[in-house]
Every structure is written in C-alpha cells, then in structure tokens.
Amino acid sequence: MILLNLKSWFIKPQDPDIIMTRFCQTGSQAELGQLFNHFGNDIYHYLVSLSNTDTANDVSQKTWLKVMEKRHLYREQSSLKAWLFTIATNTLRDEIKAANKLISLEYQQLESLQTVELETENNLLKSYNHALLQLPFKQRESFILQQEGFSLAQIASITSEPQETVKTRLRYAKQQLKISLGVYNEI
C-alpha cells in the first residue's frame, strides 16, 4: 500500500487535454476511460443538479456516446471541460424536449380519446332518450320511476295503479327499449 502511495507521488496524472488529443486521433477506449475517470463524476453531478438521478444517468451515458461520435469536432484550443459540459447540457436539453413532446403527445391522445368517449356517451344518451320518448306515457312513467329506485309497491302507489299493471308496463317498456337500443344495451 505504501508503495502505491509513493508511486503516485512520482507519476504525475496525465493532462486531460493530451488524453483527449490522443483519443481524437486513435479513438482508443483506454483514453476514453481515462477521460471518463477524470470528468465523469463532474458531469454526472452537474446533470443531477439540473434533473433527477434517472435522467442524469441516461444523459451522462448519451453524453459519452456523443463524445465518441463527435470526437473529430473537438478543437484543442477550446477548453475540454467546457466542450464536454456543452455536450452534456445540449443532450439534457434534447432529453427534456423529447420528454415534453412525449407528455404533450400523450396528453393530446388522452384528450382525443376522451373526446371520442364523450361523443360516444352523448350518442348513447341521445339514443336512450329518443327510445325512452318513443314509449307510451304510462310505460315511460313506470320505467323512469323504477330507474329512480322506487319499488313496485311505491310505483303503484305513486301512479295509483295496481302492482300487476305496473309490472306489465315495466316488462313492455324494457322489451321496447331493448329492441330500440339493440342487444348490446342491458336495461
């Protein structure tokens, strides 16, 4: 352990600009690894401070992929750290824009789905109301009272009709509504 500590005193870490220059020329994974060891944590912490850990992880990986792809664009006269952080910042912005577009698209799809559902419900309601209005008054009256939760005895009392007459009117009303609305609607 002491030998390793002494060794680090005599071996100076390489200048990141020199490592980047070699990486630009060769594309060597060893140089990329050294760059990552030197700047990776700084870039990650920068990204975490602007987003969350999941986004920071994704953007950090995409940043290093872009460094590999765009190494030919690096100019030695510019600051390497500034160049890397510019890539990270632009990648984060792209990620946020994509996420916002996705959220916006999902919201639009949800809105259109809700609109279709509302139109369907409105059409069903219109059909139901139309079929209900086609019933004879006394059948419609008995049916609506039943839908309001009244029992046969209560409907008979309200309409001043015998219970058997109310039962018959309800049966005829339901049969007619099933025919008018189709088989898929249960009443």
C-alpha positions in Angstrom: 0.0 0.0 0.0 2.8 2.4 0.9 4.5 1.6 -2.5 1.3 2.6 -4.3 1.2 5.9 -2.5 4.9 6.6 -3.2 4.3 5.7 -6.8 1.5 8.3 -7.2 4.0 10.9 -5.9 6.4 10.3 -8.7 3.9 9.6 -11.5 2.0 12.7 -12.5 -1.5 12.3 -13.8 -1.7 12.9 -17.5 -3.1 16.2 -18.7 -6.7 15.6 -19.9 -6.1 17.7 -23.0 -3.3 15.4 -24.1 -5.5 12.3 -23.4 -8.3 13.9 -25.5 -5.9 14.7 -28.3 -4.8 11.0 -28.4 -8.4 9.9 -28.2 -9.3 12.1 -31.1 -6.6 10.6 -33.2 -7.0 6.9 -32.2 -10.5 6.5 -30.8 -8.9 4.3 -28.1 -11.2 3.1 -25.4 -8.3 3.4 -22.9 -8.1 7.1 -23.4 -11.9 7.4 -23.3 -11.8 5.5 -20.0 -9.2 8.0 -18.6 -11.4 10.9 -19.7 -14.4 9.4 -18.1 -12.4 8.8 -14.9 -11.4 12.4 -14.9 -14.7 14.1 -15.9 -17.4 11.5 -15.4 -18.4 12.3 -11.9 -18.3 16.1 -12.5 -20.7 15.7 -15.5 -22.9 13.4 -13.6 -23.2 15.7 -10.6 -23.9 18.6 -12.9 -26.7 16.7 -14.6 -28.2 15.5 -11.3 -28.3 19.2 -10.1 -30.4 20.0 -13.2 -32.6 16.9 -13.3 -33.2 13.6 -11.4 -30.9 10.6 -11.0 -32.5 8.5 -13.7 -32.4 11.3 -16.3 -28.8 12.2 -15.2 -27.7 8.5 -15.7 -29.3 8.4 -19.2 -28.0 11.8 -20.3 -24.5 11.0 -18.9 -24.3 7.8 -21.0 -25.6 9.6 -24.0 -23.0 12.4 -23.5 -20.2 9.9 -23.5 -21.6 8.3 -26.6 -21.7 11.7 -28.3 -18.1 12.3 -27.2 -17.2 9.1 -29.0 -19.2 10.1 -32.1 -18.1 13.7 -32.2 -14.5 13.5 -31.2 -13.5 14.9 -34.6 -15.2 18.1 -33.7 -13.1 18.8 -30.6 -10.7 21.7 -31.1 -7.6 21.7 -28.9 -7.7 25.5 -28.4 -11.0 25.2 -26.6 -11.4 24.1 -23.0 -12.0 20.3 -22.9 -14.2 20.6 -19.8 -16.3 23.3 -21.4 -16.7 21.2 -24.5 -17.8 18.1 -22.5 -20.2 20.2 -20.4 -21.7 21.8 -23.6 -22.4 18.3 -24.9 -23.9 17.3 -21.6 -26.1 20.4 -21.5 -27.3 20.1 -25.0 -28.0 16.4 -24.5 -30.0 17.2 -21.4 -32.0 19.9 -23.3 -32.8 17.4 -26.0 -33.9 14.8 -23.5 -36.2 17.3 -21.7 -37.6 18.4 -25.1 -38.3 14.8 -26.1 -39.9 14.1 -22.7 -42.1 17.2 -23.0 -43.1 16.2 -26.5 -44.0 12.7 -25.3 -46.0 14.1 -22.4 -47.7 16.6 -24.8 -48.4 13.8 -27.3 -49.8 11.5 -24.6 -52.0 14.4 -23.3 -53.3 15.1 -26.9 -54.0 11.4 -27.3 -55.8 11.3 -24.0 -57.8 14.4 -24.9 -58.8 12.9 -28.2 -59.7 9.6 -26.6 -61.8 11.4 -24.0 -63.5 13.4 -26.8 -64.3 10.2 -28.6 -65.6 8.7 -25.4 -67.7 11.8 -24.7 -69.1 11.7 -28.2 -70.0 8.0 -27.8 -71.6 8.6 -24.5 -73.6 11.6 -25.9 -74.7 9.4 -28.8 -75.8 6.6 -26.5 -77.5 9.1 -24.3 -79.3 10.6 -27.2 -80.3 7.2 -28.5 -81.5 6.2 -25.0 -83.5 9.4 -24.6 -85.0 9.0 -28.0 -86.0 5.4 -27.3 -87.4 6.5 -24.0 -89.6 9.2 -25.6 -91.0 6.6 -28.0 -92.6 4.6 -25.1 -96.2 5.3 -24.3 -96.5 7.7 -21.4 -97.6 5.3 -18.7 -94.8 2.8 -19.6 -92.3 5.6 -19.6 -93.6 6.9 -16.3 -93.3 3.5 -14.6 -89.9 2.8 -16.1 -88.4 6.2 -15.0 -89.8 5.7 -11.5 -88.1 2.3 -11.3 -84.9 3.8 -12.5 -85.2 6.4 -9.7 -85.1 3.5 -7.3 -88.8 3.1 -6.4 -90.2 -0.4 -5.6 -93.2 -1.9 -7.4 -95.4 -1.0 -4.5 -94.2 2.6 -4.4 -94.7 3.0 -8.2 -98.2 1.5 -7.9 -98.9 4.0 -5.1 -97.5 7.0 -7.0 -99.3 6.2 -10.2 -102.5 5.0 -8.5 -102.3 1.7 -10.5 -102.4 -2.0 -9.4 -98.9 -3.6 -8.9 -99.7 -6.1 -11.7 -100.4 -3.3 -14.1 -97.1 -1.6 -13.2 -95.2 -4.9 -13.6 -96.8 -5.3 -17.1 -95.9 -1.8 -18.1 -92.3 -2.2 -16.9 -92.0 -5.5 -18.9 -93.3 -3.9 -22.1 -91.1 -0.8 -21.6 -88.0 -2.9 -21.2 -88.8 -5.1 -24.2 -89.4 -2.0 -26.4 -86.2 -0.3 -25.1 -84.1 -3.4 -25.9 -85.5 -3.5 -29.4 -84.9 0.2 -29.9 -81.4 0.3 -28.4 -80.1 -3.1 -29.6 -79.0 -6.2 -27.9 -75.7 -4.7 -26.5 -77.5 -2.4 -24.1 -78.8 -4.0 -20.9 -81.6 -2.3 -19.2 
